[in-house]
Amino acid sequence: MNDTVLKVHVKKGIRVMLHHLITSKTRLRLLLKFFLNPGTEGYLRSITREFGDSTNAVRVELNRFVGQNMLTYRMEKNLKIYRANRGHEAYDDICELVQRYMNWCELARTLHSSDAANVFVKEEATDSHLFHYVVEDEQAGIQDDQVIYTNSGVIRVHRRTTEEILEMSETVKPFFYIGRVESKNSCAAVEK
């Protein structure tokens, strides 16, 4: 068996393993939101709206992550603003696992032509373990979608205008903001 084939099996194994190990959809979404792109923040109600989950389900999972010291929060008026705890001993490993699960570095390489792009994630309607990237792009044409084939699987990228993103955020659930991809440093947690 050559290295390429082995690589495919290992990375596809990550995809299968992660959604079998993490059976809570809310927990998996929180991992993606906070560990896919370092620096992403959110508060309870905004996350609840993005995920389309109940407030209680999101609160329970946020409390679990805080209890394990994987997330930290700061108070802003009456809001708890959550973010990944970069000081957690497994922070780099969690980021690497989540980024490989979502082919994050491949996405960053695909977007190399622009300095930065706002990136959102949406779930496949027919399979909650399949996620698509939605990239904000004012020059996007109608149905400007890409399917990128990599050694580790397929990445589906949908380029949409700001207006289309706003409409999707109201109608598509779960649909959540990951952050800005900057191709020069977006894989820092993965590439060591």
Sequence and secondary structure as in RCSB ss.txt:
>XXXX:A:sequence
MNDTVLKVHVKKGIRVMLHHLITSKTRLRLLLKFFLNPGTEGYLRSITREFGDSTNAVRVELNRFVGQNMLTYRM
EKNLKIYRANRGHEAYDDICELVQRYMNWCELARTLHSSDAANVFVKEEATDSHLFHYVVEDEQAGIQDDQVIYT
NSGVIRVHRRTTEEILEMSETVKPFFYIGRVESKNSCAAVEK
>XXXX:A:secstr
  HHHHHHHHHHHHHHHHHHH   HHHHHHHHHHHSSTT EEEHHHHHHHHT  HHHHHHHHHHHHHTTSEEEEE
ETTEEEEEE TTSTTHHHHHHHHHHHTTHHHHHHHTTTSS EEEEEEEETTEEEEEEEEEE TT  TT EEEEEE
TTEEEEEEEE HHHHHHHHHHSSSEEEEEEE TTTTTTTT  
